[in-house]
């Protein structure tokens, strides 16, 4: 295979794999949702046939994952910030000491400070807002679990 064919085939393979991955993801989400609804239907039909009370649905059962706001943990922002800061701070000396200077005299290692700056912004966000948000989310989850336990085991 000569270099011209290779130069053309790499972008084609990348595009096909990217589109294929997206299509596979959509199909697997559809199949998971379809199976979940089928199991729910079977459970309800069995309960109706036996004449017992219909089981309660989880509150998130019919919620669309794409339409709902993301419940991403603020601790993930801390992790992302730390990773980016350390990538930038280790990449800077690695590029600087390998003497990657451009002909105009500018230092290419300064571009390593971009991920470090983004990481620092994530850390600042976490320490100003994220910790309070994480505490509120944890308290909300504890209250939800306590309410679910109370509903399962009513006082006699």
C-alpha atoms as a printed R data frame, in Angstrom:
    type eleno elety resid chain resno       x       y      z
1   ATOM     1    CA   UNK     A     1   0.000   0.000  0.000
2   ATOM     2    CA   UNK     A     2   1.566   3.288 -1.038
3   ATOM     3    CA   UNK     A     3   1.510   6.475  1.007
4   ATOM     4    CA   UNK     A     4  -1.252   8.126 -1.087
5   ATOM     5    CA   UNK     A     5  -3.709   5.318 -0.395
6   ATOM     6    CA   UNK     A     6  -2.754   5.323  3.270
7   ATOM     7    CA   UNK     A     7  -3.267   9.092  3.531
8   ATOM     8    CA   UNK     A     8  -6.782   8.707  2.106
9   ATOM     9    CA   UNK     A     9  -7.777   5.579  4.025
10  ATOM    10    CA   UNK     A    10  -6.946   6.908  7.517
11  ATOM    11    CA   UNK     A    11  -9.561   9.710  7.502
12  ATOM    12    CA   UNK     A    12 -12.136   7.410  5.913
13  ATOM    13    CA   UNK     A    13 -11.632   4.772  8.606
14  ATOM    14    CA   UNK     A    14 -11.776   7.453 11.323
15  ATOM    15    CA   UNK     A    15 -15.052   8.856  9.983
16  ATOM    16    CA   UNK     A    16 -16.627   5.422  9.582
17  ATOM    17    CA   UNK     A    17 -15.563   4.367 13.084
18  ATOM    18    CA   UNK     A    18 -16.828   7.634 14.594
19  ATOM    19    CA   UNK     A    19 -20.219   7.393 12.932
20  ATOM    20    CA   UNK     A    20 -20.407   3.672 13.694
21  ATOM    21    CA   UNK     A    21 -19.685   4.256 17.376
22  ATOM    22    CA   UNK     A    22 -22.424   6.884 17.567
23  ATOM    23    CA   UNK     A    23 -24.926   4.609 15.838
24  ATOM    24    CA   UNK     A    24 -24.014   1.705 18.127
25  ATOM    25    CA   UNK     A    25 -24.519   3.895 21.168
26  ATOM    26    CA   UNK     A    26 -27.958   5.009 19.997
27  ATOM    27    CA   UNK     A    27 -28.975   1.422 19.211
28  ATOM    28    CA   UNK     A    28 -27.819   0.094 22.588
29  ATOM    29    CA   UNK     A    29 -29.721   2.842 24.454
30  ATOM    30    CA   UNK     A    30 -32.839   2.021 22.447
31  ATOM    31    CA   UNK     A    31 -32.515  -1.702 23.143
32  ATOM    32    CA   UNK     A    32 -31.956  -1.129 26.869
33  ATOM    33    CA   UNK     A    33 -35.017   1.102 27.075
34  ATOM    34    CA   UNK     A    34 -37.159  -1.364 25.102
35  ATOM    35    CA   UNK     A    35 -36.157  -4.250 27.368
36  ATOM    36    CA   UNK     A    36 -36.834  -2.153 30.449
37  ATOM    37    CA   UNK     A    37 -40.352  -1.319 29.264
38  ATOM    38    CA   UNK     A    38 -41.013  -4.983 28.353
39  ATOM    39    CA   UNK     A    39 -39.959  -6.135 31.826
40  ATOM    40    CA   UNK     A    40 -42.091  -3.434 33.419
41  ATOM    41    CA   UNK     A    41 -45.086  -4.539 31.355
42  ATOM    42    CA   UNK     A    42 -44.591  -8.207 32.259
43  ATOM    43    CA   UNK     A    43 -44.343  -7.326 35.943
44  ATOM    44    CA   UNK     A    44 -47.544  -5.325 35.852
45  ATOM    45    CA   UNK     A    45 -49.427  -8.039 33.924
46  ATOM    46    CA   UNK     A    46 -48.306 -10.672 36.436
47  ATOM    47    CA   UNK     A    47 -49.446  -8.455 39.320
48  ATOM    48    CA   UNK     A    48 -52.838  -7.869 37.683
49  ATOM    49    CA   UNK     A    49 -53.333 -11.616 37.042
50  ATOM    50    CA   UNK     A    50 -52.535 -12.467 40.665
51  ATOM    51    CA   UNK     A    51 -54.754  -9.672 41.922
52  ATOM    52    CA   UNK     A    52 -52.039  -8.030 44.004
53  ATOM    53    CA   UNK     A    53 -51.263  -4.363 44.282
54  ATOM    54    CA   UNK     A    54 -49.280  -2.982 41.381
55  ATOM    55    CA   UNK     A    55 -45.654  -2.274 42.245
56  ATOM    56    CA   UNK     A    56 -44.564   1.342 42.444
57  ATOM    57    CA   UNK     A    57 -42.363   2.713 39.719
58  ATOM    58    CA   UNK     A    58 -39.041   4.386 40.423
59  ATOM    59    CA   UNK     A    59 -39.301   8.140 39.927
60  ATOM    60    CA   UNK     A    60 -36.617   8.127 37.239
61  ATOM    61    CA   UNK     A    61 -38.234   5.365 35.159
62  ATOM    62    CA   UNK     A    62 -39.836   7.507 32.468
63  ATOM    63    CA   UNK     A    63 -37.346  10.360 32.580
64  ATOM    64    CA   UNK     A    64 -35.440  10.878 29.368
65  ATOM    65    CA   UNK     A    65 -31.714  10.842 30.104
66  ATOM    66    CA   UNK     A    66 -30.880  13.340 27.362
67  ATOM    67    CA   UNK     A    67 -33.609  15.816 28.344
68  ATOM    68    CA   UNK     A    68 -32.834  15.731 32.064
69  ATOM    69    CA   UNK     A    69 -30.136  17.980 33.430
70  ATOM    70    CA   UNK     A    70 -26.911  16.213 34.213
71  ATOM    71    CA   UNK     A    71 -26.409  15.182 37.840
72  ATOM    72    CA   UNK     A    72 -22.642  15.221 37.546
73  ATOM    73    CA   UNK     A    73 -20.836  15.159 40.840
74  ATOM    74    CA   UNK     A    74 -18.843  18.274 41.738
75  ATOM    75    CA   UNK     A    75 -16.096  15.934 42.930
76  ATOM    76    CA   UNK     A    76 -15.585  15.069 39.271
77  ATOM    77    CA   UNK     A    77 -14.705  18.730 38.665
78  ATOM    78    CA   UNK     A    78 -12.023  18.436 41.331
79  ATOM    79    CA   UNK     A    79 -10.581  15.332 39.662
80  ATOM    80    CA   UNK     A    80 -10.655  16.942 36.215
81  ATOM    81    CA   UNK     A    81  -8.962  20.053 37.538
82  ATOM    82    CA   UNK     A    82  -6.200  18.110 39.242
83  ATOM    83    CA   UNK     A    83  -5.574  15.982 36.166
84  ATOM    84    CA   UNK     A    84  -5.353  18.993 33.848
85  ATOM    85    CA   UNK     A    85  -3.102  20.968 36.208
86  ATOM    86    CA   UNK     A    86  -0.665  18.098 36.535
87  ATOM    87    CA   UNK     A    87  -0.710  17.383 32.788
88  ATOM    88    CA   UNK     A    88   0.122  21.025 32.084
89  ATOM    89    CA   UNK     A    89   2.773  21.249 34.785
90  ATOM    90    CA   UNK     A    90   4.547  18.087 33.641
91  ATOM    91    CA   UNK     A    91   4.236  18.889 29.946
92  ATOM    92    CA   UNK     A    92   5.765  22.354 30.368
93  ATOM    93    CA   UNK     A    93   9.208  21.243 31.606
94  ATOM    94    CA   UNK     A    94   9.182  18.268 29.233
95  ATOM    95    CA   UNK     A    95   8.717  20.571 26.242
96  ATOM    96    CA   UNK     A    96  10.938  23.333 27.609
97  ATOM    97    CA   UNK     A    97  13.958  21.158 28.284
98  ATOM    98    CA   UNK     A    98  13.754  19.421 24.912
99  ATOM    99    CA   UNK     A    99  14.299  22.857 23.383
100 ATOM   100    CA   UNK     A   100  11.201  23.077 21.236
101 ATOM   101    CA   UNK     A   101  11.727  26.692 20.236
102 ATOM   102    CA   UNK     A   102  10.208  28.092 17.063
103 ATOM   103    CA   UNK     A   103  12.338  29.938 14.523
104 ATOM   104    CA   UNK     A   104  10.829  33.248 15.616
105 ATOM   105    CA   UNK     A   105  12.168  32.721 19.133
106 ATOM   106    CA   UNK     A   106   8.847  31.891 20.777
107 ATOM   107    CA   UNK     A   107   8.772  28.960 23.141
108 ATOM   108    CA   UNK     A   108   6.358  26.160 22.171
109 ATOM   109    CA   UNK     A   109   6.371  24.845 25.738
110 ATOM   110    CA   UNK     A   110   4.139  27.739 26.786
111 ATOM   111    CA   UNK     A   111   1.244  25.940 25.092
112 ATOM   112    CA   UNK     A   112   1.470  23.377 27.901
113 ATOM   113    CA   UNK     A   113   0.138  26.035 30.253
114 ATOM   114    CA   UNK     A   114  -3.258  25.925 28.505
115 ATOM   115    CA   UNK     A   115  -4.395  22.658 30.177
116 ATOM   116    CA   UNK     A   116  -2.856  23.884 33.427
117 ATOM   117    CA   UNK     A   117  -4.956  27.060 33.223
118 ATOM   118    CA   UNK     A   118  -8.128  25.115 32.482
119 ATOM   119    CA   UNK     A   119  -7.350  22.791 35.393
120 ATOM   120    CA   UNK     A   120  -6.774  25.757 37.686
121 ATOM   121    CA   UNK     A   121 -10.159  27.157 36.653
122 ATOM   122    CA   UNK     A   122 -11.805  23.799 37.508
123 ATOM   123    CA   UNK     A   123 -10.098  23.818 40.905
124 ATOM   124    CA   UNK     A   124 -11.186  27.389 41.624
125 ATOM   125    CA   UNK     A   125 -14.759  26.460 40.697
126 ATOM   126    CA   UNK     A   126 -14.680  23.406 42.951
127 ATOM   127    CA   UNK     A   127 -13.345  25.277 45.963
128 ATOM   128    CA   UNK     A   128 -15.744  28.214 45.549
129 ATOM   129    CA   UNK     A   129 -18.978  26.479 44.482
130 ATOM   130    CA   UNK     A   130 -18.509  22.750 44.032
131 ATOM   131    CA   UNK     A   131 -18.005  21.762 47.678
132 ATOM   132    CA   UNK     A   132 -21.288  23.381 48.692
133 ATOM   133    CA   UNK     A   133 -23.041  21.742 45.752
134 ATOM   134    CA   UNK     A   134 -21.566  18.340 46.644
135 ATOM   135    CA   UNK     A   135 -22.721  18.658 50.254
136 ATOM   136    CA   UNK     A   136 -26.227  19.625 49.109
137 ATOM   137    CA   UNK     A   137 -26.379  16.697 46.672
138 ATOM   138    CA   UNK     A   138 -25.241  14.257 49.364
139 ATOM   139    CA   UNK     A   139 -27.824  15.586 51.830
140 ATOM   140    CA   UNK     A   140 -30.544  15.300 49.175
141 ATOM   141    CA   UNK     A   141 -29.528  11.703 48.419
142 ATOM   142    CA   UNK     A   142 -29.555  10.785 52.130
143 ATOM   143    CA   UNK     A   143 -33.019  12.321 52.537
144 ATOM   144    CA   UNK     A   144 -34.299  10.449 49.477
145 ATOM   145    CA   UNK     A   145 -32.926   7.142 50.768
146 ATOM   146    CA   UNK     A   146 -34.371   7.755 54.239
147 ATOM   147    CA   UNK     A   147 -37.789   8.504 52.702
148 ATOM   148    CA   UNK     A   148 -37.627   5.343 50.586
149 ATOM   149    CA   UNK     A   149 -36.718   3.275 53.660
150 ATOM   150    CA   UNK     A   150 -39.573   4.862 55.609
151 ATOM   151    CA   UNK     A   151 -42.051   3.999 52.842
152 ATOM   152    CA   UNK     A   152 -40.840   0.382 52.704
153 ATOM   153    CA   UNK     A   153 -41.052  -0.098 56.477
154 ATOM   154    CA   UNK     A   154 -44.058   1.869 57.767
155 ATOM   155    CA   UNK     A   155 -44.357   2.215 61.571
156 ATOM   156    CA   UNK     A   156 -46.647  -0.342 63.157
